[in-house]
Amino acid sequence: MSIAVVTFPGSNCDDDARYALEAGMGAAVTLVWHTATELGNPDAVVIPGGFSFGDYLRSGALAAHSPVMAEVRAYAERGGPVLGICNGFQILTESGLLPGQLARNPSLKFQCHYVNVRVERAVAPFTSRAAVGDVLSMPIAHNEGSYYADAATLEVLEGEGRVMLRYCDAAGTASEAANVNGSRNAIAGIVNSRGNVMGMMPHPERAVESLLGPVDGLALLGSLVDAGRRAA
C-alpha cells in the first residue's frame, strides 16, 4: 500500500505524516516535491500541514498553483483518495478541490492545543474505523483555521452529509465554547461531493503515539490505509 505525501517549501508536517503512515500503518510513503509533474501510482495522496510558501498572500494560495496540484486534481478526478491536513485543507480550498475558505482565527492568534471533534459520518476512505458520534482528541496548530462558506454552500454540505468532523466538547456536544476557531457550523472537516477528497484542520498524524498523548488519529489514517489496501 503506497501513499504520496506532497511537500511544499514551508511544509513542516510531511515527515510527521510519513512517520505515522509508515510506522503506525505499515504503508510505503513517498515524499513528492511540489514541482513534480507526476505522482507515480499511489493508493492515496496526503497534503500535509505547515506553512507552504510562508503563508504569503493567504495560507495555501501559492501552493495551490504548484505544478504538482495539477496532478493531484487529475488523481482526485479519477477517484483517488486525497486527504489534506491543516495547511493541506487550506490548499484544497484554494485550489477549488473543496468549497469554502479557511479564515483567520477570531482571536487573531495562533492556536496550538488539543481539541475534540465528533465524527459525523463513518465511511471509507477517511472515517471507516470510527463510528458516528465518536469523539476524537487531536491537536490543532493554525492561525487561519476558521472554516467559512456562504449559507448556500453550508446548506449543501449539511444536506449532502459532507461534514465529516465537527468541533465539540469531551461529551460530544457542539457548542460555542468548543468551537475553538469560530468555524461556521463548528466544521472541522469536510469532503467533496464524490467523497474522495477530505480536508480537516486537526492533525491526526500528531495523535498516533500513546507516549505523547491520545492516539485517535489512528482511526482516520487507518481508514485511509484500509481503503488503499482494498483498492490495491
N, C-alpha and C positions, 0 to 999 in steps of 0.2 A: 504494500500500500504506500503510495508516494504522494507527498504534498509539496507544493511550491509555495514558499514564503517570499513575497515580493518585498524588496528592500529599496528604500529611497535615501538620498542624503538627509541625515537627521533622524532616520528611524532608530529607535533605541530598544525596541521590544522584539526585534527579529530573532535574536538569539534566545530570548525567553520563550518565544513561540517554538523555535526549533527544539530546544531542550524539552519542553513539555510534551511535544508531539513524539519526539524520539524516545526519551527516557520513560515517559509516562504511558505512551500509547503504542510504542514499537513501530512507528511509522518511519519511512525513509524520507528525509526532508532535504530539499534543495533550495538554497537561497538564490533568488533571481534578482539581479540588479535592474534598476528602473529603466536603463537604456536598452534592455533586451528586447528583441523583436520576436521571440518565441518563448513559450513556457515549457516546452518539452511535452510530455504526455502525462500530467499529474492526475491523480484521482480527486484532488481538491486543491483550492488556492486559498491562502490566508494572506490578508493585507494587515500587517501588524501595527501596533501603536508607536508613538514617538512624535517627532516634530519635523515632518518632512519639509525640506527646504526652509527650515527655520520658522514655519508658520507664517511666512510673508504673505501679504495680501489678506488671506484668510486661511485657516487651517485646512490643508488638503487641496487648496485651489491650484497650486502649481503642480503638485504630484498628479492631479487628475489629467494633466496634459503630457505626462511622460509617455515615451513610446510603448512601454510595457502595458499601459492601460488599454491600448487598442486590442492587445492580445487577451487581456482579462475580459474585456467586453465580449469578444468573439467566443471565448471559452464559456462565459455565462450564457450567451445566446444559444450555445449548443447544449445547454442544460447542466453544465458542470457546476458543482457547489463552490461558492465563494463566500468566505467569512471575513468581514472587516471589523477589526477591534480598535476602538478608540479613534486614533488618527485614521485608521483604516475605514471606519464608519464615515468619518468626515470626507475622506477621499471618494467613497462610494456615492455620497450625496452630491459632491462637487462634480463628479463625472456623469451624473444622471442615472446611475445604475440603481439608486434608491431615491425616493422622493423626500422632500423636506430639506432642512438645513440644521447644522449644529451651531448655536449661537453662544455668545459669552455667558458664563455663569452670572446670575443676577447679583451675586456678591462681588463680581469683578475680581475675584481671587481664584488662584489655582487651588483645586481641591484634590487631596491625596489621602484617602482613607477607605476603610471597608464600608460597603453598603449592602443592603438586602434587595434582592429582586425576586419577583414572583413569576413563575413560569405560567404563561397564558395559553400556550399550545405545546403539546408534546408530540412532535412529528419529526421524521427524518427530513433533511440530513443534519439538523442542528440541535434538536432537543429531545430526541427519541429515548435517551437514557433517563430522562426526567419524567415526572408526572405533572399534570395540570394542577396548579396550586402549590407545588413545591416552592419553598423559599431557599434561595441560594445566596451565599455570602461570598462576595468577591470585592477586590479593591477597585477604586476608580483613581485616575490620575489625569486630570484635564482642566483646561482653562475655558475651553469652548465645548461644553458638553450638554447644553440645554437644547433638547430637540424641539424644533419648531416646524410646523406646517400649517397651511391655512385650514379653515374649517372644513372645506370640501374634501381636502386630502385626508384629514383626520377621520372624517366620516367613512371614507373608502377603506382606510387602514383598519378601522374598528369593525366595519361591516363585513369585510372580507377575512377577518381573523388574521391579519398580518402583523399585529402587535404580538411579539413573542415573549418579551420580558418587560416587567413594569416595576418601578421602584416601590418599595413597601417597607413596613416595619418588620420586626422579627416574627410577628404573628401572622404576617401575610396581608396586612391591611394597608391599602394605598392611602396616603394622607399627605397633606401639605408639608408636614414636618419630614416625612420620609422621602419626599421628592426633592432630593438634595441639590439639584441644579435647576429646578424650575421648569423641567421639560413639560411640554404640553401633554396632557393626559398621563403624566408620570411615565412616559415611554422611555425605556432603557434599551430596547432592541426591536427591530422590525425586519420583515422580509419583503422581497419584491413580489409581484403578482404571481409569478411562477413558483415561488417558494424555494428557489435555489440560490438566492443571494441574500445574505443576512448582514446587518450592521448592528453593533452593540457598543456601548460605551464602557461598561465594566471589563476588567481584564481576567478572563478565565485562565490564561497561561500563567498568571501570578497566584493562582489558587489551586496548586497541584501537589504541594509538598506539605505533609502533616507537620513536619518540623517547623514550618514557617507560619502555619495557620490553617484555616479551612481549606478543604480540597474540593469544593463544589465545582470548580472549573472543569474537573474531570468529566462531569456529566455532559457538558457541552462539547468539549474537544473529543471525548469518547464517542459521542453521537456522530460527529463528522467523520471520524476514522471508521466507525461501523458502516456508514453509508458508502464510503470509498471502497471498503473491502467487499461489500455486497455487489458493487458495480464492477469490480475488477474481474 
